[in-house]
Amino acid sequence: MFGPSRTVVQDARQLVDRGAFLLDVRTPGEFDSGHVDGAVNIPVQSLGQRLMELPATDQPVVVYCRSGGRSAQAAALLRQAGWTDVHDIGPMPAW
């Protein structure tokens, strides 16, 4: 782990390989310019209103953004909303 809430990318890749939901919280324009294969784009600004698009709260979610700020915000929002297996890898280039 990097700090209290970052997940090592190698661990996150294994989670995604086993079926974790991969969440990109950047803007649609950022997503369209390049993203991790298999990621679902829900911008952090609308995440609170789109939680029903995520898997069950006990299923693993791996979240990333451009630089790490929005993914940390999204991870905190998900945990507060009841998701119990949230993994923040921070910036997409780390993938």
Secondary structure, DSSP 4 states (H G I P E B T S, - for coil): -BTTTB--HHHHHHHHHTTPEEEE-S-HHHHHT---TT-EE--HHHHTT-GGGS--TTS-EEEEESSSHHHHHHHHHHHHTT-S-EEEEEEGGG-
